[in-house]
Amino acid sequence: MKRKHIFLGLSILGLCYTWFYNIQYFLTVENASFLNFFKTAESSLPGKSYGADLLVVVLTFFVFLYFESKRLKIKRWWLLIPLTFLVAVAFTFPLFLYIREIVIEKENK
């Protein structure tokens, strides 16, 4: 199995795994707004810890995304930024690594 396929599989897993819980939240909570979602996530110390951890991971991903996309001349790389907030970094980071592998493969041919 090629490395790019592992990244694609992880991207799909990131999409399904995170949205499995997001959909459950939106179907079961009385006030199911995005604002309430973030308030609920920030309502405990463990939730704040996850949020802080995720913030640093997302910022690191964006820095890597920017410089690596410029280096490899990846077009429309910036679309992954809004997708990170709309879907999940667990989806967009491995998706970027998949795209990156495709570009590297093309360069090496």
C-alpha positions, 0 to 999 in steps of 0.5 A: 500500500502506498503512503498516499493511500494511508493518508487518504484513509486517515482523512476519511477516518477523520471525517467519519469519526469526528462527524459521527459525534458531531451529528449525534450532538446536533441530533440530541441537544435541545439548543444545537447551534455551533455557538452552543457546541463551542460553549459546551466544549469549553465548559470543562477543564478537560474540554479546554485542554483538548481545545488548547491542544487542537488550537496548537495543532491547527496553527502548526498545520496551517504554517506547514500547509502554507510553506509546503504548498508554496514549496511544492506549488500546490494550487488552491491549498487555501481551501483546506483552511475553511474546510478545517473549521467546517469539517475537522483538522482530522480530515484536512491534515491527512487530506493535505498529506495525500495531495502532497504525496500526489504532487511529490510522485508527479515531480519524481516521474 
